Amino acid sequence: MRDDPRLPSSPGFWRSPLRGPRFTSVLGLVLLAGITVLFVTGLVSYAAYNPGLSPVNDKTPDKGILGFYLFAWPTNPHWLYRLNQGVHVTLGITLIPVLLAKLWSVIPRLFALPPARSLAHALERISLLLLVGGALFEFVTGVLNVQLDYVFPGSFYPLHFYGAWVFFAAFVAHALLKMPTALRNLRHLREERNDLVPPRPAEPTVSRRGALWFVGGGSLLLFATTAGQNFDGPLRRTALLAPHGGGDPGSGPNGFQINKTAAYAGIDTAETGEDAWRLVVTGPAGTVRLSRARLAQLPLHSAALPIACVEGWSTSDQWWRGVRLRDLAALVGYDDDPPDVFVESLQRRGAFRSAALRANQVADPRSLLALYVNGEELSPDHGHPARIIVPAAPGVLNTKWVARMTFGDL
């Protein structure tokens, strides 16, 4: 079977003259740098949810030691999550051609016989299978999440989180095994022959340099059709492969991206009217119920902050105006150091209909229960009658249609 050129287990089956150690090494080193950045920004993104704060924020409760690095998410700089998630999603999509080219370049090894020639070779094959499977799983689920297409079973958060650790462990093991060879192949003008070089290569139709330019051009095209999701105005329309938000935001002061519309969240306008809606705020001094008119009579403050979502899209700074969270905490007994807060929405179903914020987020003077944006009342899709806006927080923690706030250590 190994010598039958009709079977993929035969070296003669793979005849492309492009395959070779040097071609594979170039792609591998690009992925080494890119995937390391992806892994780090992914872990940072998870930390931004403050999963150690409250069970409502923790989508991977059985992570155990995998949460060793978690830290209290800061509020400065206010664009931190926007930058992190923009890099994570844009870079992930940009690397897809490089990943596919790398997998194509080493595919003969997946069919090589015998499956294991030694213990070291067996470990290398196992790491390769985990690497290929993990890479495909992480990139496919990531792209589907960006497209808001949840066809995979279960929640995206634990699948992507645990998958990332399995993939990166295999990635590190493979990199340690192959790094010396890759560097040696790049240094030498004359590359070594190995099992990737076909014994009877076909006539070349493009040079290896041309193939690398082709892969690079594909990555550049994906970058150009994705990066615009991080900007407002005409550039956002170039983001053909990235979400622009969950609905047409229209024009005017409320004319910026929406992730979840009021209709999608099942918000009944009868619940948000002036006569019906009351904000319930609870703390050690008791509970207060505030109408929107009463909130508007409290000291109002303004802050210019973006909205950034896990899918990678973000807005530029919008001008929000409302009541500081720390002032609401003072109304129910926290005059000095405000504590954590548990926020609940009128939305009755779905992930993050409630969320928790850390004390440092509550204390930041830019953290608001916003009533207005860009000089106008919030629209229903942007959270009317009131919504949370916190610097550097993921969009899902900026709860819309707020109904109840409970201050206290969580």
N, C-alpha and C positions, 0 to 999 in steps of 0.2 A: 504493500500500500504506500510505503514511503517513497518508492521510486516510480510510481505510476503518475505521469505528468497530468493525467486527467483529474487527479484528486488534490485538494488543497493541502494535504499533508506532504505533498512532494515539493521539493524546492523548485522543480521545473515548472510548476503550475503558476508561480508568481514571476512574471517576466518583465515588469516595468523597470526600465533602466534608471528611474529616478530614485528608487529605494537604495539606501546605503547608510552607513553609520553617520556620515557628516550631515546629511539631510535630516536624519532623525535627531541628531544632537542639537542642531540649531533650533528645531521646533521644541525639543525638550527643555532647553534653557529658557526660551520665551515662556513656556508654561510654568517652569519652576518659579520664575519671578511673579508672573501674573496670578497663578493659583495661590501663592503665599499671600499676596495682597487680598485676594478674594476671601481666603479663610479668615484672615485677621479682621477685615471689615465686616464679615458675617458674624463673628463672635462679638464685635463691638456693637453691631446692630441689635443682637440679642440682649446685651447688657443694657441698652438704652430703654428696654421695656421694664427695667427694674424688677426682674422676676423674683428676686428674693424678698421683695416688699410685701406682697400679698398674693394669695392663691389666684386671684382674678387676673393678675398680670403674668402668671407663670404657666406657659403652655407646654412645658416639659417637666412635670413634677417629679419624674423618676430619674433625673439626670445624674444624681449622686455626685461623684468627684468631677464630673465634666463641668460642673459649675464653679470650679475652684477659683476662676479668674474674675468672677462677677464683682462689680463695684458700683457704688452709688453714682448714678448718671448725673453729670453736671448740667448747669444751665448756660454756661459760657464756653465757647462763643455761641451765640444764639443760632448760628447756621451749622452747628456741628453735625447734627443728624442729617441735614440736607446734603452736606458734603459727603459724609460717610456712605449714605445709601445711594447717592448719585454715582460715586466711584464703584460701589459694589455691583450695581445692576448694569451700568454702562460697560464696565470692564468685562463682566461675565458674558454679555452678549458679544462684545468685540472679540473675545477669545474663541468663540465657537469654531470659526474656520481653522484656527491653529490646532485646536483639539481634534477636529475631524481629520486634518492632515496628519497629525501625529499618530492617531489610531490607524489610519490607512498605511502609514509607513511601516508599522510594526505588525500588521495583521498576519503575516506568515508565521510569526512566533506563536500565535494562538492555536494554530493547527499542527505545530511541530510534533513529530513522534521520534522517540518514545516520550510520553508525557513528563517523565522525570528521569534524568540521567544520574542524579546524585541528590543528596539531601539539600545541598545549597541550591541546585537547580530547581528542585521541587518547591522550596521556599520562594524562589524568584517567580516561578509560575503562579503560585498562589497569590503573591503580592500583585502580580500583573492582572490576574482575573479580578481581584478586589479593586484594583486601580481603574480598570476599564469599566467594570460594572458601576463603581461608585461615581466615576466621572459622568457617565451617561445619566445616571439617576439624578445627580445634583444639578446638572445643566438642564435636563428636561423638566424637572419639577420647578426649577428656578424660572425658566422661560414661561412655563404654564402659569406660574403665579403672577409674573409680570403682565401676562395677557388676561389675568383674572379668569382663567379657565381651569377650574378645579375638578378635573376628570379623574385624578388619582384618589385612591381610597384613604380616608383619614384626614387629619388636619395637616396643613402644609408645615406648620411650625415644628412639631416633633419629627416629622419625616425628614425635613431639610436639616434640622439640627443634628440628629443622630447620624444621618447619612453623611454629613460633612465630616464628622469625627472618624467614621470608618474609612471614608475616602482619603482623608488627609493622612491618617496613619499609614495606609498603603502607599500613598504618594511619597511620604518621607522615607519609608523603607526602600522604595524603588529608586528614589533620588540618591540615597546613600550608596546603593549598589551600582548605579550607573554613572554617577557624577565623574569619577576618574576617567572612565572610558569616553564620556562626552567631551570633557576638556581636552583629552589627548587627541581626539578626532578633529577638534577645532584648531588645535595648534599645528598639526601636521599638514603640510601641503598635499601629501599623498595619503589618502585615507586607507585604513585597514580594511581588509576584506573579512566579512563575517556572514552569518546566515541570512542577513537582509539583502545581500548582493546576489541577484539571480545568476545561476550558472550559465544560462543561455538567454541573455537579455534581448528584448525586442528592440527594433529601431526606435530611437528617441524622436518624439514629436515636439518636445520642449526641453530646454536645459533645466538642471536643478535650480539654477539661479532664477530662471523664468518661473519655475513652479513656486519658489519662495515669494517672488513678487506677486504671483497670482493669489497666494494665501494672504499676503499682506494687504492686497487690494480688497479682498473679501472682508477682512477685518475692518479696514478703513471705511468701506461702504456700510457695514453694520454700525460702526461708531457714528457715522454721519446721520444714520436713520434712527438713532436711539438717543444721542446726547441732548437733543433739543427738548426732551421731556423735563429737563432741569431749568428751563428758562421760559419766560413769558413772551408774548408777542409773536411775530412771524416765525421765529426760529423754532417754536414749539410745533409748528405744522410740518417741520422736517422729520419729526420723530414718528415715522410711519410704522415702526415695529414696536413702539412703546405706548403704554396707555396715556391718554391725555386727561384722565379723570373719568368719573362714572356718569357723566351726563353733560349736556350742553350748558355751560354756565351763563350764556347770554352775554350782555354787555352791561356797562354801568359799574357802579362801585362794587356790586356783588358778582361781577363778571370774571371770576377766576375759578380755577379747577375745583371740581367736586368729586369726592371719592364715593360717597354714598348719598343718594337723594332722599328727601323726606318720604316720597312715595315708596321707594325701595325699603326703607326702614319701617314702614307702616305707621308713620306719624299722622294722627288724625288732627285736622285743623281745629276741631272742637276742643282738643286738649290744650292747645297752645294759645287760645284767645285770652284777652286781658282778664275777663271775668273768671275763667276756669283755671288758668295756670298759676301755680304758686311754687316758689323755690323753698324747699324744706332744708334748713341748715341746723345740724345737731352738734352739740359739744357738751362739756361738763356743766355749763351754766344753763343748759336746757335746750329747747328747740324753738326756732323762730321760723315763721312762714312769711315770705316776702313776695309781693306781686312785682310785676315788671316795672310798674310805675314807682313803687317804693324803692326798688333797686336803682332806678334812674335818679332818685333824689339823694342817694349816698354819694360820697366823694368819688368822682370818676377819674380814671387815669388812662393814658394812651401808651401804646407800644407798637413798634414796627417789627413784625415777626413773620417768617414764612410758615407754610405748611409743607411737611415732607412726609411721604408715605413709604412703607416698606417696599412697594412695587417699584420705587425708584423715582417716581415723578415728584416734582415739588413746584411751589410757586415762589415768586419773588416776595419781598417783604410787603405785607398788607398792613394798613394802619388800623389797629384795633383799639376800641375804647370800651371800658367797662369798669367793674369793681375789682380791686385787688383781692386775690385769694386770702392774703394775710389779714385784710380788713374784715372779710367774712368770718375768719377764724376768731378775730377779736370780738365779734358780735356774740359769740357763744362761749366766751370765757378764756380765750388764749390771747392775752394782751401783749405778752412779750415774745416768746419763741413759738411760732405756730408749728403744729405737728403735721403728721401725714394726713391725707384726706382720701376718703373713699367716695367716688363720684358715680352717681347712677343716672341713666338717661331714661327718657320716655320710651325709647326703643325697648321692646320687650323680648326680642330674640336676637340671636347672633352673637358672634365673638365680640368682645369689648363693648357690649352695651353698658358695662360698668368698668371702671378702671381706678387704679390707685396712684397717687402722686406722693413723692417723698417730701419730707419737711423742707429740704433745701429748694425744691421746686415751688412749694407753697410760699416760702419766704421771699422769693425773688420778686422785686417790685414790678417786673414786667409780666408776671403771671396773673392773668385776668379771668374773671367771668365776664366775657365780652357780650355787650349788648348791641354794639355798632361796629361796622367795618367800613373804612374809607369814607367816613362821614355819613353813612346811611345805616338804618336798622338792618340787622341780619335778615337775609332772605330765609325762607323755610329750608332750603337745601343747605344753607350754611349754618343752620342750627337755631333759628329763631324758636323761642324767645331769648335763649341765652346759651352760650357754649364756653368751654374751657379753651384757653390758648396759653401755652407755656413755652418759653424759649428752649430750643434744642430737643424738644420731645417728639417722638414719633407721632404721626398724624392720628393714629387710633387712640392715643392717650389724651388728645384734645377733644374730649367728649362733647358731642352736640346734643341739643334738646335736653339740657340738664334739668333733672327733676329733684334730686336730693344730693346733699353733700354732708358727710359725716366726718368730723374732725376728731383725730385721736391717733395714738400709736397703733400701727397695723402690724 
